[in-house]
Amino acid sequence: MQIGSFLLKNNLIVAPMAGVTDRPFRQLCKQLGAGMAVSEMVTSNSLLYGSAKTRRRADHEGEVDPVSVQIAGADPAMLAEAARYNVANGAQIIDINMGCPAKKICNVMAGSALLKDERLVGRILEAVVQAVPNTPVTLKIRTGWDKEHRNALTILNIAQESGVQALAMHGRTRACGYTGEAEYDTIAAVKAEAKIPIIANGDIVSPEKAAFVLAYTGADAIMIGRAAQGRPWLFREIQHYLQTGEHLPSPEVGEIYRVLRGHILDLYDFYGDLTGMRVARKHISWYTRGLRDSAQFRHAMNQLQTVDEQLQAVDRFFAQCMDLAHRFDDAALKIDEGREALQGESDE
Ligand SMILES: Cc1cc2nc3c(=O)[nH]c(=O)nc-3n(C[C@H](O)[C@H](O)[C@H](O)COP(=O)(O)O)c2cc1C
């Protein structure tokens, strides 16, 4: 999969998620197998460039290439300026958000609301592509405004004419929000016409689903959002399955603990202790989903107010899980030994 001059190591991409795909999470996903990760959206309102949030979102220090930064807005000149600003701050790919249904974004006619105004889409894409002539520009859309207005094919043509170099599509309309199932027919129809790489997105949660979506749509790559929350190793699992048709074993509790601990230390480092501790809460909740007694642990953990308390709680919780896992392994071993002994007796 190639975007501009960047040859990705594979075709598995982390979807942009505001409040989630910060630098620590993007780096972790890349370490664990993702070929690219798109940043949280950065506002095109230059009045906010100085804010701590926007400065943080434009901080890519040490990030593995290519650094893809998503910008959001509705004004062509402001988006062009945002693209220049982010390229000056290390962005190597500029992604434009026309896929987000969030009210905060759509009310100002940005995100997926833009799909309704095709002329404006063209003006925005041209302005951004011209503003950063040496940087590939990509676009992220939904299939259309609502089920009666699925205009993804028209948007594809506008994007291609404007010089956009890849198109990511979430298989829902703006009106669908996150309800129902993502559909892949519209993505397949767009791919059949496309001259640029198409990235399929929506409800890809497992290696099998990844293989299915790639085959069904013919897309060049897939993009994964929610399923990677608390499961950054999903990318290596998918890559292995696509290459071999076989499943990697799920990570053991000890590995989950190591990955989570490294992740939260990175969050403290990136955001500072107080904000880092707050951001870490949701990640800790995601990683511990499905582990024994985790609901109780999550509830208690969300009340903690310091980094030390949070780390100790995580250490204690995983020590318990690993102790249980060892006891379970020991018990399983004893059962196996018992079975073998019985087998030996019956053979004699
Ligand atoms: C918490 C959250 C934040 C999101 N933020 C953005 C965003 O900033 N920009 C964007 O284009 N899409 C955003 N999305 C949409 C995702 O990129 C993706 O298109 C959507 O979640 C469907 O993919 P999935 O089923 O793999 O999660 C967000 C989704 C979630 C769940």
The ligand as a Tripos MOL2 file, in Angstrom:
@<TRIPOS>MOLECULE
LIG
   31    33     1     0     0
SMALL
NO_CHARGES

@<TRIPOS>ATOM
      1 C1        -14.1420    7.7140   20.1430 C.3       1 LIG1
      2 C2        -14.1620    7.9340   18.6410 C.ar      1 LIG1
      3 C3        -13.6080    9.0790   18.1130 C.ar      1 LIG1
      4 C4        -13.6030    9.2920   16.7230 C.ar      1 LIG1
      5 N1        -12.9990   10.4140   16.2290 N.ar      1 LIG1
      6 C5        -12.8850   10.5670   14.8860 C.ar      1 LIG1
      7 C6        -12.1410   11.6350   14.3420 C.ar      1 LIG1
      8 O1        -11.5750   12.4630   15.0520 O.2       1 LIG1
      9 N2        -12.0790   11.7400   12.9810 N.ar      1 LIG1
     10 C7        -12.6910   10.8390   12.1520 C.ar      1 LIG1
     11 O2        -12.5890   10.9700   10.9240 O.2       1 LIG1
     12 N3        -13.3780    9.7990   12.6380 N.ar      1 LIG1
     13 C8        -13.4750    9.6360   13.9920 C.ar      1 LIG1
     14 N4        -14.1190    8.5440   14.4780 N.ar      1 LIG1
     15 C9        -14.6320    7.5060   13.5520 C.3       1 LIG1
     16 C10       -13.6000    6.3870   13.3510 C.3       1 LIG1
     17 O3        -12.4420    6.8780   12.6980 O.3       1 LIG1
     18 C11       -14.1830    5.2370   12.4940 C.3       1 LIG1
     19 O4        -14.5350    5.7430   11.2290 O.3       1 LIG1
     20 C12       -15.4060    4.6030   13.1260 C.3       1 LIG1
     21 O5        -15.2170    4.3710   14.5090 O.3       1 LIG1
     22 C13       -15.7600    3.2650   12.4310 C.3       1 LIG1
     23 O6        -14.7070    2.3570   12.4990 O.3       1 LIG1
     24 P1        -14.6950    1.1480   13.5940 P.3       1 LIG1
     25 O7        -15.9740    0.3860   13.4130 O.co2     1 LIG1
     26 O8        -13.4780    0.3600   13.2630 O.co2     1 LIG1
     27 O9        -14.6290    1.8010   14.9500 O.co2     1 LIG1
     28 C14       -14.1780    8.3330   15.8600 C.ar      1 LIG1
     29 C15       -14.7360    7.1750   16.4110 C.ar      1 LIG1
     30 C16       -14.7280    6.9560   17.7870 C.ar      1 LIG1
     31 C17       -15.3250    5.6850   18.3270 C.3       1 LIG1
@<TRIPOS>BOND
     1     1     2 1
     2     2     3 ar
     3     2    30 ar
     4     3     4 ar
     5     4     5 ar
     6     4    28 ar
     7     5     6 ar
     8     6     7 ar
     9     6    13 1
    10     7     8 2
    11     7     9 ar
    12     9    10 ar
    13    10    11 2
    14    10    12 ar
    15    12    13 ar
    16    13    14 ar
    17    14    15 1
    18    14    28 ar
    19    15    16 1
    20    16    17 1
    21    16    18 1
    22    18    19 1
    23    18    20 1
    24    20    21 1
    25    20    22 1
    26    22    23 1
    27    23    24 1
    28    24    25 2
    29    24    26 1
    30    24    27 1
    31    28    29 ar
    32    29    30 ar
    33    30    31 1
@<TRIPOS>SUBSTRUCTURE
     1 LIG1         1 GROUP 0 **** ****
